[in-house]
Amino acid sequence: MAWSLAQVAQHNSATSCWVIIDNNVYDVTAFLPDHPGGSKVILQYAGRDATAAFEPIHPSDALQKSLPTDKHLGPLTTGAIESLSLRSAQRRKSHDEERVERAQSSKPPIDRMLSLRDLEQVARNVLSHKALSYYSSAADDEITYAENERAFGRFFFWPRILRPVAQCDPSATILGHRSSIPVFVCGAALAKLGHPLGEANITRGAYSTGIIQMVSTNASLSFAEIAQARGSPEQVLFSQLYKPKDMALAEARVREIENLGYKAIFLTVDAVVAGNRERDIRAPFELEDMETASANGQIAEKPRTLEDAQNGEGLVTSVEGGGTAGALLQNDELNMSWEETIPWLRSITKLPLVLKGIQSVADAVLAADTGLNGIMLSNHGGRQLEFAMPPLEILHRLRKERPDIFDKLEVYIDGGLRRGTDILKALCLGAKAVGIGRPFLYAQSAYGEAGVVKTVRILERELVIGMRLLGARSVRELIPEMVERVDWQARGLAKL
């Protein structure tokens, strides 16, 4: 049966809620209480087209996994489809959409991008307000986010000279898999907010540059879609895992990861609840304010709906829900433990296991004692607990207090890495590799797959320059004696 817009519009309440997605009609009434973002998010679109809000943040198989087949009600009539298309064509673009279009048309050629900061600046211009607010947000006053980066300024090199460095190899192995540089893409959610192809851009860029991608549980594309985007069946993918409360769902997710050929699981343990990311939570209010002001700065009439103001902006969030992240983490497990969670995961998979989110030496030791394959020192990019210690500082302390840990498992860090010298400092202190998240989101948002490739090439160039100037021909020659933590501030160097 095909449905008219008038028929769908009758089902516009919590007692009977239908939505249109990609010209098909779905009855989501029974799903309202279980929606991770809360029922209000869906009810804003009850009886109407929700495609623009749904597609940027949901994998294509989300409806198949979430709704019984009898709730897939069928397509719209031809007339209804034509009517929606006409409405879309006639809809006035929002202030933010017009800004994005101008920025896209005037962005510089990619060959002018010399650093990761250059790529980020272009992305900040071309991203929608909602997408940028989500990508760039951090906890509270965003002090931890800033300190993650500042921490690298407290470590300086002791270069060695008169060493042959004509042959310099920046490659590394990560859980036994070769990577062209000691960097992997860290799991970061919702890449389609920045580019229509989303995580597929990262997958293809990683393949052509020979690095490994760790895929977020909350990616815009499904694990299957990302696996299908691989350049070859041999391309290595790792999977991030947020453990759901539902044990059957959790096990099914692990089985899916295995069956699709992912090579490791990174269990995220620092995000049992969403941090207080005010920049993200505030974004819908700011979008409303944008639409009340005319181009000349005068307050305009405000007949437009919240849907109009946020059209194309993805997930609509609320303060109570903790923003976008609060919606994504709503159904995840709060009661994980050393005694139960790790043995459970070990019992259902033989894949290498890494804990992502270690924030103390004590927990690094516990992780090594459980026989895990690796740990990632991380405070979630400063997005969770404000004043959590920068990962580089944890790495430094781990090297000083428990150097034996580095012989028991592989240690990685993420957070604040923007230069090849940042990576070199982490490697000198014992990190096997580093994870980088936001810069890849920014790069693919600005230039798609080419941006991902450019990011890797920039880091590769900076790494080789740095290794040669340090006197290291391979990552194995980067040792703790080559770096030292100093107490004076890097910003004071110009006065010395």
Salt bridges, closest charged atoms under 4 A:
ASP61 OD2 - LYS65 NZ 3.36
ASP96 OD1 - ARG99 NH2 2.83
GLU97 OE2 - ARG91 NH2 3.01
GLU101 OE2 - LYS93 NZ 2.48
GLU120 OE2 - ARG124 NE 2.92
GLU120 OE1 - ARG418 NE 3.95
GLU142 OE1 - ARG279 NH2 2.77
GLU147 OE2 - ARG150 NE 2.86
GLU147 OE1 - ARG154 NH1 3.34
GLU149 OE2 - ARG117 NH2 2.71
GLU251 OE2 - ARG255 NH2 3.32
GLU256 OE2 - LYS65 NZ 3.17
GLU258 OE1 - ARG255 NH1 3.10
ASP270 OD1 - HIS380 ND1 2.86
GLU278 OE1 - ARG282 NH2 3.62
ASP280 OD1 - LYS130 NZ 2.94
GLU286 OE1 - HIS129 NE2 2.59
GLU291 OE1 - ARG304 NH1 2.55
GLU307 OE1 - ARG48 NH1 2.23
GLU333 OE1 - LYS243 NZ 3.44
GLU393 OE2 - ARG154 NE 2.83
GLU393 OE2 - ARG485 NH2 2.89
GLU401 OE2 - ARG397 NE 3.78
ASP404 OD2 - ARG402 NH2 2.88
ASP404 OD2 - LYS408 NZ 3.45
ASP414 OD2 - LYS356 NZ 4.00
GLU460 OE1 - ARG457 NH1 3.34
GLU462 OE2 - ARG419 NH1 2.60
GLU477 OE2 - ARG473 NH2 3.13
ASP487 OD1 - ARG485 NH1 3.45
